[in-house]
Amino acid sequence: MQFKTPSELHRFLKYSNKSIPLISAHRGGPTTGFPENCTATFANSIRYNPTIIETDIALSKDSVLVMMHDNKLDRTTTGVGKIENYTYKELQQLFLEDNEGNQTLYKIETLDQVLQWGKGKVIYNLDVKKDVPMKMIVDAVRRNKAEAYSVIITYNATQAAEVAQLAPDLMISVSARGKEDVERMENLGVKVDKMIAFVGTAEPKAEVYQYLHSRGIACILGTMGNIDKSAAANGDALYYKLIENGVTILSSDRPVQAGKQLAKFTKDKKLKSRHIKILKR
């Protein structure tokens, strides 16, 4: 996926009945041999589908922004203990592990490295871990000229307002399940045309989609967890149905399987965008 300016990204992500459904690969789409929050994993994910990469940012002892979901190193690396107790140089002595606990050859990367890698390839959904200052994230996006392919995740209206004040040109993923949530953020200075709405990990009522769509807001549904498990047990056509019901983006731990259904939907509805290039395999 390629975007030259933030405005191009805004227009692409604004909801319409011609919106192309997208996969957001949760934690980058880890699988056997490919660990969480690693550009090698991102590259593997985009081999299959045009993909939003949801990725997690933590802070080292010496205030380097690094890619890590947990506040401890134990689950995803060869290290132990809290990430905040390690300098970036010390973190570089470790290796990432995949979800089966297998050591890989990959190292913990910085946000700068990740943003540089993603240009012209993906949209990032940047999940900022607790105690990481939003200003540091915005500064990194600016430093790497990544405004045209970065969305910042927020979890409440106060966070959304902070990002909107720091960077009024950036897209923001907001937690919104209807009119009340949207208007609360609007009153705090968050512009509707910069919002993507995360509607939760269970499918909302139809009126939630109806309201958000009426405001031009695309919706993200988190299928990681119960919905992904249901699709694995009962058939991947569930993902197609979710798109039919009104969601635009699926944040999934099964990006390949879900992506096949979204590709089918896109083909069935004859949807196209100049920003998406399908790679031949």
Secondary structure, DSSP 8 states (H G I E B T S, - for coil): ---SSHHHHHHHHS--TT---EEEEGGG--BTTB-SS-HHHHHHHTTTS-EEEEEEEEE-TT--EEE-SSSBSTTTBS--SBGGGS-HHHHTT--BB-TTS-B-S----BHHHHHHHHTTT-EEEEEE-TT--HHHHHHHHHHTT-GGGEEEE-SSHHHHHHHHHH-TTSEEEEE--SHHHHHHHHHTT--GGGEEEE--SS---HHHHHHHHHTT--EEEE-TTHHHHHHHHH-THHHHHHHHHT--EEEES-HHHHHHHHHHHHHHTT---TT------
